[in-house]
Amino acid sequence: MSIYDLLELISRKPGFYTIERSIYRLDSFIAGADLGFTKCGFVMRDHDDLRKFNEWVARRFGFNGTSGVANMIRYKSTSDADAFDQYFILLDEFRKELA
């Protein structure tokens, strides 16, 4: 499974995975899923793209270093739910630039 496959599932039915549209719940879910897969001996395809996405968001928003993708996106959003939506918009832009 690719990290993008998982994120696509979450974006379609966020309440199933994160209870509510929250950038912090999304971030926690991704970290937990990553840890769970790793503990079972699996590595999601495109896993390294999460680090690249974090760095891309930092550059995009003009942050020096990084305080975590969730914090950066939330800082630039009007609400936690808006930050959740922005995560997926930014992820699409990031993926287009990678292609």
Secondary structure, DSSP 8 states (H G I E B T S, - for coil): -BHHHHHHHHHH-HHHHHSSS-HHHHHHHHHHHHHHHHHTT---BTTHHHHHHHHHHHHHHT-SS-S-HHHHHHHTSSSHHHHHHHHHHHHHHHHHHH-
